[in-house]
Amino acid sequence: MKTKSRLFKVSFIALLFMAVLHLISIRFYLYWSFWWLDMIVHFFGGFFVAGMALYFLLPYLKTNKRLVVFTLGVFVLTVAVLWEVFEFHFGIIVISRNFYFDTFSDIFMDIVGAVVVLRYVLFLERSSGK
């Protein structure tokens, strides 16, 4: 149970950090000044999405770790792709010469955030089992 509450707290902190960073970046046009800033926001987005998914999948982690990891991967990848479709549909991103690099780096950073939170949960589970 301790892992579940820690996971919720750290995921919520990631969401808050992501939201504040995004709002500041929009307000001061930082996305246009620092090309890599979007990657940090996507990292925390993937971290949050995976954290909330793991929050609900946590009871199954000990019995079927492979299924949880697979489900988590598919879920995060689906949310990441749908987010990119959302951005394209509403004109948040436009097709330019770096469109594909930006899209794939966003999805990659979402996955990296998911891997980090998964490793964090596995660490908490391992250390609480000792």
C-alpha positions in Angstrom: 0.0 0.0 0.0 2.9 2.3 0.7 4.0 1.9 -3.0 0.6 2.9 -4.2 0.5 6.2 -2.2 4.1 7.1 -3.1 3.3 6.4 -6.8 0.2 8.6 -6.6 2.1 11.5 -5.0 5.1 11.4 -7.4 2.7 11.1 -10.4 0.8 14.1 -9.2 4.0 16.1 -8.6 5.0 15.2 -12.2 1.6 16.5 -13.5 2.0 19.7 -11.6 5.5 20.3 -12.8 4.5 19.5 -16.4 1.5 21.9 -16.2 3.5 24.8 -14.7 6.3 24.3 -17.1 3.8 24.2 -20.0 2.0 27.3 -18.9 5.2 29.3 -18.4 6.5 28.0 -21.8 3.4 29.2 -23.6 3.2 32.5 -21.8 6.8 33.4 -22.5 7.1 31.7 -25.9 9.8 29.4 -24.6 8.8 26.5 -26.9 10.0 28.7 -29.8 13.2 29.7 -28.0 14.3 26.3 -26.6 13.5 23.4 -29.1 14.2 20.8 -26.4 11.7 22.1 -23.8 8.9 20.2 -25.5 10.8 17.0 -24.8 10.9 17.7 -21.1 7.2 18.3 -21.0 6.6 15.0 -22.9 8.8 13.2 -20.5 6.7 14.3 -17.5 3.5 13.6 -19.5 4.6 10.0 -20.1 5.7 9.7 -16.5 2.2 10.9 -15.3 0.2 8.7 -17.7 2.2 5.7 -16.8 2.1 6.5 -13.1 -1.7 6.7 -13.1 -1.9 3.5 -15.2 0.4 1.7 -12.8 -1.6 3.0 -9.9 -4.5 0.8 -11.1 -2.3 -2.0 -12.4 -0.3 -2.3 -9.2 -2.2 -5.2 -7.7 -1.4 -7.3 -10.7 2.3 -6.5 -10.8 3.4 -9.4 -8.5 1.2 -12.0 -10.2 1.8 -11.1 -13.9 4.6 -8.6 -14.3 4.9 -9.2 -18.1 1.3 -8.5 -18.7 1.4 -5.3 -16.7 4.5 -4.1 -18.5 2.9 -4.9 -21.9 -0.4 -3.2 -21.0 1.5 -0.2 -19.7 3.5 0.1 -22.9 0.5 -0.2 -25.1 -1.4 2.3 -23.0 1.3 4.9 -22.9 2.0 4.5 -26.6 -1.7 4.9 -27.4 -2.0 8.0 -25.4 1.2 9.5 -26.9 0.0 8.8 -30.5 -3.5 10.2 -29.7 -1.9 13.3 -28.2 0.1 13.9 -31.4 -3.1 13.4 -33.5 -4.8 15.9 -31.2 -2.0 18.4 -31.6 -2.1 18.0 -35.4 -5.9 18.1 -35.7 -6.2 21.4 -33.8 -3.3 23.0 -35.5 -1.0 23.0 -32.4 1.7 21.6 -34.6 2.1 22.1 -38.3 3.9 20.0 -40.9 7.4 21.4 -41.4 10.7 20.0 -42.3 11.2 18.7 -38.7 7.6 17.4 -38.2 8.6 13.7 -38.1 11.6 14.3 -35.9 9.4 16.3 -33.5 6.6 13.8 -33.5 8.8 10.8 -32.9 10.9 12.5 -30.3 7.7 13.5 -28.4 6.5 9.9 -28.4 10.0 8.6 -27.5 10.1 11.0 -24.5 6.7 9.8 -23.4 8.0 6.3 -23.4 11.1 7.3 -21.5 9.0 8.9 -18.8 6.9 5.7 -18.6 10.1 3.5 -18.3 11.4 5.8 -15.5 8.2 5.5 -13.4 8.0 1.8 -14.0 11.6 1.4 -12.8 10.7 3.5 -9.8 7.7 1.3 -8.9 9.8 -1.9 -9.4 12.4 -0.4 -7.1 9.8 0.4 -4.4 8.3 -3.0 -4.7 11.7 -4.7 -4.4 12.8 -2.6 -1.4 9.5 -3.1 0.4 9.7 -6.8 0.0 13.0 -7.1 1.8 
